[in-house]
């Protein structure tokens, strides 16, 4: 699949260049969440050395990577560690396409083109990772600090999962690696977010080894108040119960539409 994706992107890029469109194009790769690690849903993804998995609000579930390729970049060949939320792509692309992002109302995203293109400081100082009103868990980052309240599953996906079948490789010298602090003996127990909120300095401790909530109660209070302030704006969840009739085993091993809709031919207008 990855090889086919590489071929497809290559084909599109060559066509953009051969038609003269590449000079005014921006190619963006971005992730939506961390990988489903440790066999989650039968996958073999890895978020090492970060904590957690897809669906969780640990850094392994929310910290993503991206790539931007374009002749429009003023300072290409850089690695940016600025704070960018996935929803920032909307106003950023809107502005690139000729729109005025100031006309976009009631959105959480921010135009990040100056940050991406020129390396300027991100205008964002906060990221709401999630407020899940069904599972009753949430996380918010402000500056270097991140507050985690409750968790996706109290007894699952809260650990650090090593890459399975890992072989030693020589990383690309241009790669940006996550550096963890020394792991303390109480790393798995010093934070129990389903009992009390946990606080991390994710700039210095991206692997979330050290819960500093007890030593910084004022920051915990500030971030918790911000979560309470955002809560009334949350769109109600529209989750529906699982339908066992969707199981691929019932459809030859394929993910396909499983609800048969009856069409009233008497109301069809030609």
Secondary structure, 3 states (H helix, E strand, C coil): CHHHHHHHHHHHHHHHHHCCCHHHCCEEEECCCCCCECCHHHCCECCCCCCCCCCCCCHHHHCCCEEEECCCCCCCCCCCCCCCCCCHHHHHHHHHCCCCHHHCCCCCCCCCHHHHHHCCCCCCCEEEEEEECCCCEEEEEECCEEEEECCCCCCCCCCCCCCCCCCCCCCCCCCCCCCCCCCCCCCCCCCCCCCCCEEEECCCCCCCCCCCCCCCHHHHHHHHHHHHHHHCCCCCCCCCCCCHHHCHHHHCCCCCCCCCCCCCHHHCCC
